[in-house]
Amino acid sequence: MATPTPLSRNTVLFHRGWVIGVAVVAIVLGLIGLIFPGTSLVAVAIVFGIALVVVGLRRIVHSYTASDLTRGMRWFAGILGALTLVAGILCWIDPFRSLSVLGYLIGFAWIFEGASSLIGGAVGYVGGARWLTIVAGVVSLLAGVVMILLPLVALSAFLTVGSIVLIVIGVTMLLLLPRRAAM
């Protein structure tokens, strides 16, 4: 059985530095989310908008440069890219409305996931216990309905829980920090 070789002092210091850095960022982001929830949600909407703009631009460029697509598919990709680009810009113009849309998208996704789990549980296409799949489907359906009925409240709750999780992860990382190498 091979004995693991000890890490060099520089390697340990480098690793410790990264762990400390990531932990501090997690704690700071968690605190910002708890202290400034409205601003944090607006930031999420703006980042969502940036992602949509980038994806939209990529689709538009792809529609012009893709030689493997038919003319119809190129038009479709270009139109989809333009719509995605406009959606991203609208996220910047009205971040709170874009948060509602994001909440609706999540809600519909959970409803479809819940329905899929219920059907899978009912017909037996599951990897685990059927009853657990059915319960998960019901929970997903209910969460989807709540998300659609109260999107901003649900997203605010996610922000709060996510912020607390970030703080806990950051503190845990600091508590489990690797020991310093011997000098």
C-alpha positions in Angstrom: 0.0 0.0 0.0 1.5 3.3 -1.1 1.9 6.1 1.5 0.6 9.4 0.3 3.3 12.0 -0.1 2.9 15.1 2.0 2.0 18.3 0.2 4.5 21.0 -0.2 4.2 24.2 2.0 3.5 26.3 -1.1 0.7 23.9 -2.2 -0.9 24.0 1.2 -0.7 27.8 1.4 -2.1 28.1 -2.1 -5.0 25.8 -1.3 -5.7 27.6 2.0 -5.8 30.9 0.2 -8.4 29.7 -2.2 -10.5 28.1 0.5 -10.4 31.3 2.5 -11.2 33.4 -0.5 -14.1 31.3 -1.6 -15.4 31.2 2.0 -15.2 34.9 2.5 -17.0 35.5 -0.8 -19.8 33.1 0.2 -20.2 34.8 3.5 -20.2 38.3 2.0 -22.7 37.3 -0.7 -24.9 35.6 1.9 -24.9 38.7 4.1 -25.7 41.0 1.2 -28.6 38.7 0.3 -30.0 38.9 3.8 -29.3 42.6 4.4 -30.3 43.9 0.9 -32.9 41.4 -0.4 -34.5 43.9 -2.9 -31.2 45.0 -4.3 -30.0 41.3 -4.5 -33.1 40.3 -6.5 -32.6 43.2 -8.9 -29.0 42.0 -9.3 -30.3 38.5 -10.1 -32.6 40.0 -12.7 -29.8 42.0 -14.3 -27.5 39.0 -14.4 -30.4 37.0 -15.9 -30.7 39.8 -18.5 -27.0 39.7 -19.3 -27.3 35.9 -19.8 -30.2 36.4 -22.2 -28.4 39.1 -24.2 -25.3 36.9 -24.6 -27.4 33.9 -25.6 -29.4 36.0 -28.0 -26.3 37.5 -29.7 -24.8 34.0 -30.0 -27.9 32.7 -31.7 -28.0 35.7 -34.1 -24.3 35.2 -35.0 -24.9 31.4 -35.3 -27.8 32.1 -37.7 -25.5 33.9 -40.0 -22.5 31.6 -39.8 -24.0 28.2 -39.5 -23.4 26.4 -42.8 -24.9 23.2 -41.6 -28.4 24.6 -41.0 -31.2 24.9 -43.6 -32.4 28.4 -44.6 -35.5 27.9 -42.5 -33.5 26.8 -39.4 -31.2 29.8 -39.9 -34.2 32.2 -40.0 -35.6 30.4 -36.9 -32.3 30.7 -35.0 -32.0 34.4 -36.0 -35.6 35.2 -34.9 -35.2 33.2 -31.7 -31.9 35.1 -31.0 -33.5 38.5 -31.6 -36.4 37.6 -29.3 -33.9 36.4 -26.6 -31.9 39.6 -27.0 -35.0 41.7 -26.6 -36.0 39.7 -23.5 -32.5 40.4 -22.0 -32.8 44.1 -22.6 -36.3 44.1 -21.1 -34.8 42.5 -18.0 -32.5 45.5 -17.7 -35.4 48.0 -18.3 -37.8 46.4 -15.7 -35.9 44.0 -13.4 -38.9 43.3 -11.1 -41.1 42.2 -14.0 -38.3 40.0 -15.3 -38.2 38.4 -11.9 -41.9 37.6 -12.1 -41.3 36.0 -15.5 -38.4 34.0 -14.1 -40.7 32.9 -11.3 -43.3 31.8 -13.8 -40.7 29.9 -15.8 -39.5 28.1 -12.7 -43.1 27.4 -11.7 -44.1 25.9 -15.0 -40.9 23.8 -15.0 -41.7 22.4 -11.6 -45.3 21.7 -12.6 -44.1 19.8 -15.7 -41.5 18.0 -13.5 -44.1 17.1 -11.0 -46.5 15.8 -13.6 -43.6 13.7 -15.1 -42.8 12.3 -11.7 -46.4 11.5 -11.0 -46.8 9.7 -14.4 -43.5 7.9 -13.9 -44.5 6.8 -10.4 -47.9 5.7 -11.5 -46.7 3.5 -14.4 -43.5 2.3 -12.7 -40.8 4.1 -14.7 -38.7 5.1 -11.7 -35.3 4.2 -10.3 -36.4 4.0 -6.7 -39.5 3.6 -4.6 -42.7 4.5 -6.5 -44.3 6.1 -3.6 -41.4 8.4 -3.1 -41.5 9.4 -6.7 -45.2 10.2 -6.4 -44.6 12.3 -3.3 -41.9 14.2 -5.0 -44.2 14.8 -7.9 -46.9 16.2 -5.7 -44.5 18.4 -3.9 -43.1 19.7 -7.2 -46.6 20.4 -8.5 -47.6 22.3 -5.4 -44.3 24.3 -5.4 -44.9 25.1 -9.1 -48.4 26.4 -8.3 -47.1 28.5 -5.4 -44.3 29.9 -7.7 -46.8 30.9 -10.3 -49.3 32.4 -7.9 -46.6 34.3 -5.8 -43.5 34.5 -7.9 -41.8 37.4 -6.1 -42.6 36.0 -2.7 -41.2 32.6 -3.6 -38.0 34.1 -5.2 -37.5 36.2 -2.0 -37.8 33.1 0.1 -35.2 31.4 -2.2 -33.0 34.3 -1.8 -33.3 34.2 2.0 -32.6 30.4 2.2 -29.8 30.7 -0.4 -28.2 33.5 1.6 -28.3 31.5 4.8 -26.9 28.4 3.0 -24.0 30.6 1.6 -23.1 31.8 5.0 -23.2 28.3 6.5 -21.1 27.0 3.7 -18.6 29.8 4.1 -18.3 29.4 7.8 -18.0 25.6 7.4 -15.2 26.0 4.9 -13.3 28.2 7.3 -13.8 25.7 10.2 -12.6 22.9 8.0 -9.6 24.8 6.6 -6.6 22.6 5.9 -3.8 22.9 8.5 -0.8 25.0 7.7 2.2 23.2 6.5 5.2 23.0 8.9 7.7 25.8 8.3 
